Amino acid sequence: FTKKYNFISLCLKPEMWQKVAKFKGAEYFLTFPLDLTKTRLQIQGEVALRQHGSQAAYRGMLGTALGIVREEGPLKLWQGATPAVYRHIVYSGVRMVAYEQLRDVLGRSEDDHFPLWKAAIGGMLAGAVGQFMASPTDLVKVQMQMEGRRRLEGKPPRVHGVYHAFLKIVSEGGIRALWAGWVPNVQRAALVNLGDLTTYDTVKHFLLRNTSLQDTSLCHGLASTCSGLVAATMGTPADVIKTRIMNQPRGPNGRGILYKSSIDCLIQSVKGEGFISLYKGFLPTWMRMAPWSMTFWLSFEQIRKTMGISSF
């Protein structure tokens, strides 16, 4: 491996992804209910749905989670987990390869420091590309996560599984329909990665340059803690818009009937529910993203070290 371009070769090794899957699988099993709870919270009180005669009861994070267990069963807390795993395989792989290559292309300063503005550009571009590739799996995940709520409202199920969801979406709107909501989805990913990749990279190297900390798990843990909080704060508004657009009912032509665009969804949400509506689901988002970020970065750095790859 060379120092600059060894990461692509690393990503092609199946043993790397086996190790990543081992760490991420355990973390995902524990935190996925928070993702489902977050999605349900983001739909609660939606003005456009109220105008179409659909209204979910207002609940907080715990109330929503307990309501799912009581009304739908405890296993429903993991509804949509399969497409979520597919999404992370595509999203995480693409964004990490893209960011490291962009970091090499943009270049470091004379003191081997990657400037913040370059890290921001690299993080946003890497996140946008990764999420665009993974957007169809995100669409299926959101629709599956809302199936329990639809049944409680007396509505017929839209999908019966991952494979059926993909077939149904394509049959109703063509291949293009798989990328419904991709604009707010990509916007969210760009902001999340601006918070995650950029913050981790910047904080980690700041600590190494300005403190006595070494390039160890302690430094990685501190940097990942910061990145998780910033990512949740920056990404939640776009996540709310993305969830609402992906969950909206669609007409015969496959187009959404509640919102014309992500901007229209943003305007309707703020106008009808206030600015704070853009942060619905923030607490479960952060509670899930914090351990996700720490687990990912600690395991990722350790795997690189074990396989003889330079630190991120």
C-alpha positions as CSV (number, residue, x, y, z in Angstrom):
1,F,0.0,0.0,0.0
2,T,1.1,3.5,-0.6
3,K,0.4,6.2,1.9
4,K,-1.9,8.3,-0.4
5,Y,-3.9,5.7,-2.4
6,N,-4.0,2.7,-0.2
7,F,-7.5,3.2,1.1
8,I,-9.2,2.1,-2.2
9,S,-7.2,-1.1,-2.0
10,L,-8.2,-1.5,1.6
11,C,-11.9,-1.1,0.8
12,L,-11.7,-3.8,-1.9
13,K,-10.6,-6.3,0.8
14,P,-13.6,-8.3,2.0
15,E,-12.1,-8.8,5.4
16,M,-12.2,-5.1,6.1
17,W,-16.0,-5.0,5.6
18,Q,-16.4,-8.2,7.6
19,K,-14.7,-6.4,10.5
20,V,-16.7,-3.2,10.0
21,A,-19.9,-5.2,9.9
22,K,-19.1,-7.0,13.1
23,F,-18.7,-3.6,15.0
24,K,-21.6,-1.9,13.2
25,G,-24.0,-4.8,13.4
26,A,-24.0,-4.8,17.2
27,E,-24.3,-1.0,17.4
28,Y,-27.1,-0.9,14.8
29,F,-29.1,-3.6,16.6
30,L,-29.0,-1.5,19.8
31,T,-29.7,2.0,18.3
32,F,-32.0,1.3,15.4
33,P,-35.2,1.7,17.5
34,L,-34.0,5.3,18.0
35,D,-34.0,5.8,14.2
36,L,-37.6,4.5,14.0
37,T,-38.7,6.7,16.8
38,K,-37.1,9.7,15.2
39,T,-38.9,9.0,11.9
40,R,-42.3,8.7,13.6
41,L,-41.6,12.0,15.5
42,Q,-40.8,13.8,12.3
43,I,-44.2,13.0,10.9
44,Q,-46.2,13.9,14.0
45,G,-48.2,17.1,13.6
46,E,-47.5,17.4,9.9
47,V,-49.8,20.1,8.6
48,A,-50.1,18.7,5.1
49,L,-51.2,15.3,6.4
50,R,-53.8,17.0,8.8
51,Q,-55.3,18.7,5.7
52,H,-55.8,15.2,4.1
53,G,-57.6,13.8,7.2
54,S,-54.6,12.0,8.7
55,Q,-53.3,12.8,12.2
56,A,-51.1,11.0,14.6
57,A,-51.3,11.6,18.3
58,Y,-48.7,13.9,19.7
59,R,-46.1,12.0,21.8
60,G,-42.6,12.7,23.0
61,M,-39.6,10.4,22.3
62,L,-40.4,7.9,25.1
63,G,-44.2,8.1,24.5
64,T,-43.6,7.3,20.8
65,A,-41.3,4.3,21.5
66,L,-43.6,2.9,24.2
67,G,-46.6,3.4,21.9
68,I,-44.9,1.4,19.1
69,V,-44.3,-1.4,21.6
70,R,-47.8,-1.4,23.0
71,E,-49.7,-0.9,19.8
72,E,-47.6,-2.7,17.2
73,G,-45.4,-5.1,19.2
74,P,-41.7,-4.8,20.3
75,L,-40.3,-6.3,17.1
76,K,-41.7,-3.4,15.2
77,L,-39.0,-1.2,16.7
78,W,-36.7,-2.8,14.2
79,Q,-39.0,-2.4,11.2
80,G,-37.0,-1.1,8.2
81,A,-33.7,-2.4,9.6
82,T,-32.8,-4.5,6.5
83,P,-32.9,-1.6,4.0
84,A,-31.1,0.5,6.6
85,V,-28.2,-2.0,6.6
86,Y,-28.1,-2.0,2.8
87,R,-28.0,1.8,2.9
88,H,-25.1,1.9,5.2
89,I,-23.1,-0.5,3.2
90,V,-23.4,1.7,0.1
91,Y,-23.3,5.1,1.9
92,S,-20.4,4.5,4.3
93,G,-18.2,2.8,1.7
94,V,-18.7,5.5,-1.0
95,R,-18.4,8.5,1.4
96,M,-15.2,7.3,3.0
97,V,-13.5,6.5,-0.3
98,A,-14.7,9.8,-1.8
99,Y,-13.5,11.9,1.2
100,E,-10.1,10.5,1.4
101,Q,-9.5,10.9,-2.4
102,L,-10.9,14.5,-2.3
103,R,-8.5,15.2,0.6
104,D,-5.6,14.0,-1.5
105,V,-6.8,16.0,-4.6
106,L,-7.4,19.2,-2.7
107,G,-4.0,18.9,-1.0
108,R,-2.7,19.7,2.5
109,S,-0.9,22.9,3.6
110,E,2.9,23.0,4.1
111,D,2.6,21.8,7.7
112,D,0.6,18.7,6.5
113,H,-2.6,20.4,7.9
114,F,-5.9,20.0,6.0
115,P,-7.5,23.4,6.1
116,L,-11.1,23.7,7.5
117,W,-12.5,25.0,4.3
118,K,-11.1,22.2,2.3
119,A,-12.3,19.7,4.9
120,A,-15.8,21.2,4.6
121,I,-15.9,21.0,0.8
122,G,-14.6,17.4,0.9
123,G,-17.0,16.3,3.6
124,M,-20.1,17.8,1.9
125,L,-19.2,16.4,-1.5
126,A,-18.4,13.0,-0.2
127,G,-21.6,12.8,1.8
128,A,-23.7,14.0,-1.2
129,V,-22.2,11.4,-3.5
130,G,-22.6,8.6,-1.0
131,Q,-26.2,9.5,-0.2
132,F,-27.2,9.9,-3.8
133,M,-26.0,6.3,-4.5
134,A,-27.9,5.0,-1.4
135,S,-31.1,7.1,-1.7
136,P,-33.3,4.2,-3.0
137,T,-32.6,2.1,0.1
138,D,-33.4,5.2,2.3
139,L,-36.7,5.6,0.5
140,V,-37.7,2.0,1.2
141,K,-36.5,2.3,4.8
142,V,-38.7,5.3,5.5
143,Q,-41.8,3.7,3.9
144,M,-41.3,0.5,5.9
145,Q,-40.9,2.4,9.1
146,M,-44.3,4.1,8.7
147,E,-46.2,0.8,7.9
148,G,-47.2,0.3,11.6
149,R,-48.6,3.7,11.8
150,R,-50.6,3.3,8.6
151,R,-52.2,0.0,9.9
152,L,-53.2,1.7,13.1
153,E,-54.9,4.4,11.1
154,G,-56.9,1.8,9.2
155,K,-55.0,2.3,5.9
156,P,-53.9,-0.7,3.7
157,P,-50.2,-1.5,3.8
158,R,-48.1,0.0,1.1
159,V,-45.3,-2.6,1.2
160,H,-44.8,-6.1,2.5
161,G,-41.0,-6.2,2.6
162,V,-37.8,-4.8,1.0
163,Y,-38.1,-6.7,-2.3
164,H,-41.8,-5.9,-2.6
165,A,-41.1,-2.2,-1.8
166,F,-38.5,-1.9,-4.6
167,L,-40.8,-3.6,-7.1
168,K,-43.8,-1.5,-6.1
169,I,-41.9,1.8,-6.4
170,V,-40.5,0.9,-9.8
171,S,-43.9,-0.4,-11.1
172,E,-45.7,2.8,-10.1
173,G,-43.1,5.4,-11.1
174,G,-40.3,3.7,-13.0
175,I,-36.6,3.6,-12.0
176,R,-36.6,7.3,-11.5
177,A,-39.1,6.9,-8.6
178,L,-36.4,5.2,-6.5
179,W,-34.8,8.5,-6.2
180,A,-37.9,10.3,-4.9
181,G,-36.8,12.8,-2.2
182,W,-33.1,12.6,-3.3
183,V,-32.7,16.3,-3.2
184,P,-33.4,16.8,0.6
185,N,-31.7,13.4,1.2
186,V,-28.5,14.6,-0.5
187,Q,-28.8,18.0,1.3
188,R,-29.1,16.2,4.6
189,A,-26.1,14.0,3.9
190,A,-24.0,16.9,2.9
191,L,-24.8,18.7,6.1
192,V,-24.3,15.6,8.2
193,N,-20.9,14.9,6.7
194,L,-20.0,18.5,7.1
195,G,-20.6,17.8,10.8
196,D,-19.2,14.3,10.9
197,L,-16.3,13.9,8.5
198,T,-15.2,17.5,8.7
199,T,-15.5,17.9,12.4
200,Y,-13.8,14.6,13.2
201,D,-10.9,15.3,10.8
202,T,-10.5,18.9,12.0
203,V,-10.9,18.2,15.8
204,K,-8.6,15.1,15.7
205,H,-5.7,16.9,14.0
206,F,-6.3,20.0,16.1
207,L,-5.8,17.9,19.2
208,L,-2.7,16.2,17.8
209,R,-1.1,19.6,16.9
210,N,-2.1,21.6,20.0
211,T,-2.2,19.1,22.9
212,S,-0.1,16.3,24.3
213,L,-2.6,13.7,23.1
214,Q,-1.3,11.0,20.9
215,D,-3.0,9.3,17.9
216,T,-4.8,6.8,20.2
217,S,-8.4,5.8,21.0
218,L,-8.7,8.7,23.5
219,C,-8.1,11.3,20.8
220,H,-10.4,9.4,18.4
221,G,-13.1,9.2,21.0
222,L,-13.0,13.0,21.8
223,A,-13.1,13.8,18.1
224,S,-16.0,11.5,17.4
225,T,-18.0,12.8,20.3
226,C,-17.7,16.3,18.8
227,S,-18.6,15.1,15.3
228,G,-21.7,13.2,16.4
229,L,-23.2,16.3,18.1
230,V,-22.4,18.7,15.2
231,A,-23.7,16.2,12.6
232,A,-27.0,15.8,14.5
233,T,-27.4,19.6,14.9
234,M,-26.7,20.3,11.2
235,G,-28.5,17.4,9.7
236,T,-31.8,17.2,11.6
237,P,-33.8,20.0,9.7
238,A,-32.9,18.4,6.3
239,D,-33.7,15.0,7.7
240,V,-37.2,16.1,8.7
241,I,-37.9,17.4,5.2
242,K,-36.5,14.3,3.6
243,T,-38.7,12.0,5.8
244,R,-41.8,14.0,5.0
245,I,-41.2,14.0,1.3
246,M,-40.4,10.3,1.2
247,N,-43.4,9.3,3.3
248,Q,-46.0,11.4,1.5
249,P,-48.7,9.6,-0.5
250,R,-48.2,9.6,-4.3
251,G,-50.6,10.0,-7.2
252,P,-51.0,7.7,-10.3
253,N,-48.0,9.4,-11.9
254,G,-45.8,8.6,-9.0
255,R,-45.5,12.2,-7.9
256,G,-46.1,13.3,-4.3
257,I,-49.4,15.0,-3.6
258,L,-48.5,16.9,-0.5
259,Y,-45.3,18.7,-1.5
260,K,-44.1,20.1,-4.9
261,S,-40.4,20.2,-3.7
262,S,-38.2,20.2,-0.7
263,I,-38.5,24.0,-0.6
264,D,-42.3,23.7,-0.6
265,C,-42.1,21.1,2.3
266,L,-39.8,23.5,4.2
267,I,-42.1,26.4,3.8
268,Q,-45.3,24.5,4.7
269,S,-43.6,23.0,7.8
270,V,-42.2,26.3,9.2
271,K,-45.4,28.2,8.3
272,G,-47.8,25.6,9.8
273,E,-45.7,24.3,12.7
274,G,-43.0,26.9,13.4
275,F,-39.2,26.7,13.0
276,I,-38.9,24.3,15.9
277,S,-40.7,21.6,13.7
278,L,-37.4,21.3,11.8
279,Y,-35.9,19.8,14.9
280,K,-38.5,17.2,15.6
281,G,-36.8,14.0,16.5
282,F,-33.5,15.7,17.4
283,L,-33.0,13.9,20.7
284,P,-33.3,10.4,19.3
285,T,-31.2,11.5,16.3
286,W,-28.4,12.6,18.6
287,M,-28.8,9.7,21.0
288,R,-28.3,7.4,18.0
289,M,-25.7,9.4,16.1
290,A,-23.4,9.8,19.1
291,P,-22.7,6.1,19.7
292,W,-22.9,5.5,15.9
293,S,-20.1,8.1,15.3
294,M,-17.9,6.8,18.2
295,T,-18.3,3.2,17.2
296,F,-17.6,3.9,13.6
297,W,-14.5,6.0,14.1
298,L,-12.9,3.9,16.9
299,S,-13.4,0.7,14.9
300,F,-12.4,2.3,11.6
301,E,-9.2,3.7,13.0
302,Q,-8.4,0.4,14.7
303,I,-9.0,-1.6,11.6
304,R,-6.7,0.7,9.6
305,K,-4.0,0.3,12.2
306,T,-4.4,-3.5,12.3
307,M,-4.2,-3.8,8.5
308,G,-1.1,-1.6,8.3
309,I,-2.9,1.5,6.9
310,S,-1.9,5.0,8.0
311,S,-4.3,6.8,10.4
312,F,-7.2,8.7,8.9
